[in-house]
């Protein structure tokens, strides 16, 4: 996958130089566009030496560039770890935008306690890193088998190996608290590595595994969404959606995060709608059957004529209900009715041939081949009998 600036020339990627895995545009996983890259620093301000490094499945951490290395996006680097050893990741962001990201996420920028970038990754470092990543499926299978033998109620979903191959991080989900101390001891003995278990939520699990949503695009949690806000069923009620759990739930089993994206617009649009559901007129009492929030329309029906729906603007409905509050009754809803324009198919399609352009031409039954049974058989390449074909053999004089 690549953006438009990473077009290929005879199979060789061009553009930002990320070799088809663009880290400066939106085609990367959880990528950030550095909109401050072309701006010069104010006079007297020191440049930011912090670097954002990305690891497996979009996990990002911040490291201090103590050696002041010249780093660019997608450069592999060797970084320190908290408990010794080293890890390998790729540079995701540099420059002043890193300072803003750290301030936004409330990350301590103290240099003395910061983890540092050791060096740029060499070829041997990358080979060892690839070997460690190739063992991850086996490590995941062994962890699942060990947890099943110990009877732990947990779901191990992913594993991430450290760059030096000395430690493995296992990610799991569980409804209750799990005592995995015995699991860590047994698993460390089996695989010969240090083991660390990390519990994640169901939304984080879906973000790490990835997938496609019902909209046809990649999951928001695996592409750009980093903060998971609470989603309630009231968001679906405000948007006039049916409370169907199968349609409202995402791949994580929770309510979709996209229910919050347009919630503010719906709440603002609902302010013009009346709180009541009935209008008393001289013709009779009417009730609300349907509302269109974005168009600002409401449909009413009389109690004695449920089959006829009358469309009104929300402002007109508010005015009529205000008349009822004052003890007055409007004459009828038809005085403010909105006649919706209906388009016929004949107005959109120019029918030239009633048979070829008919919308139901494929519904006609096929013609029967019963008449073909009485037709004479063809002889093909076989020699014909003397005197002609089989039909006129008896007619020869």
C-alpha positions, 0 to 999 in steps of 0.5 A: 500500500502506498500513497500517490507520492509513492508511485512506482517506476519500473517496480521501484518505489518513489516519493518519500523513500519508505519503500512502499510503506509510507510513514509520512502519509495516511497509508501507514498504520497509526501514522501522523503527518508532520505538518511542522516539518517545513517550518523553521524554529523561532529564534533562540529555541532549541530543537527537539531531540525526542523521537517517536518509535513505532513497534509491532501493531502500532505500539509507540514509545518515545525515546531521547536521541542522546547521540543526536543521530540524523534520523528520518521516518521509517529508519530502524533504530536500536533502543533501550528497554526498561529491564535491560537488553535492547529492542528494535523499532522504526522511527515514526515521527521526529521534530517539534511535533513530537514535543506536542504529542508528548505534551498531549499524552502527558509523558514525562520529558525528563532526560535523566530518566528517559530511555535512549536511542542506542544507534541505528540498526545494523544488518546483524541487528535486523537479521536477529530481529527477523529471526525473533519475529519468525518464532512468534507463532510458535510462542503464541501456540505454546502459551495457549497450550500452557494456559489451557493446561493450567485451567486459566480463563483467559484468551491470549491474542498476540505476542511480541518478541523483543529485538534481541530475542531475550524477552516476549510480551504476551497480550491477553483478554479476560473478564476477571482477574487472572493469576498467571504467575505459574504460567509465567514460570512454566512458559519461561522454562519452556521457551527459554525467554523472559515472559511478560503478560499484558492485559488489554481491553477488547477494543485494543485486541481488535485494534491489534488484530485488525480487520474490515468494518461494516463500512468496507474500510479498515477498523478505526482502532487499527488505523488512526484511533488511539483513545477509546471513549465510552459508547452508550446506547443513548448515542444510537437513540439520538441518531434514531437507530434501531437498537439491534445488538448485532448491527450496533456491535463491532468486531470487539463485541462492544458498541461501535466507536463510530456511534460517537463521531456524529453524535454532536451533530445529531444532538444539535439537530434535535433541538428544533424538534418538539418534545411532544408526540401528539397534535390536536386539530379540529380534524382529529388528533394526530401522532408522530410515526417517523422523524428525519433528524437531518432533514428536520421533518416529521410524519404524522397520522390521524388516529382514524386514518393510520394509512395516510402519512402527512409530512411536516417541518419540525418548526411547523409541528412546534408551532402547532403544539404551542397552539395546543398548549394555549388551548387552541387547535389548528384546522388541519395538518394538511395546511402545513403539509409538505408534498414530496416530489416523487420521480418515476422510473420512466422519467429517468430511463429513456425506453427505446425498445420495450423488450430490450430495455424492459426491467423485467426482461430477465424474468421471462421464461426461456423458450422450450426446446420441445420442437427440436426433437422432431428435427432430423439429426445431422450426420456431421463428418459421417458419409451420408447414405446413397441417394441423399439423407435419411428423409428422402431415401424411401422417396427415390424413384 
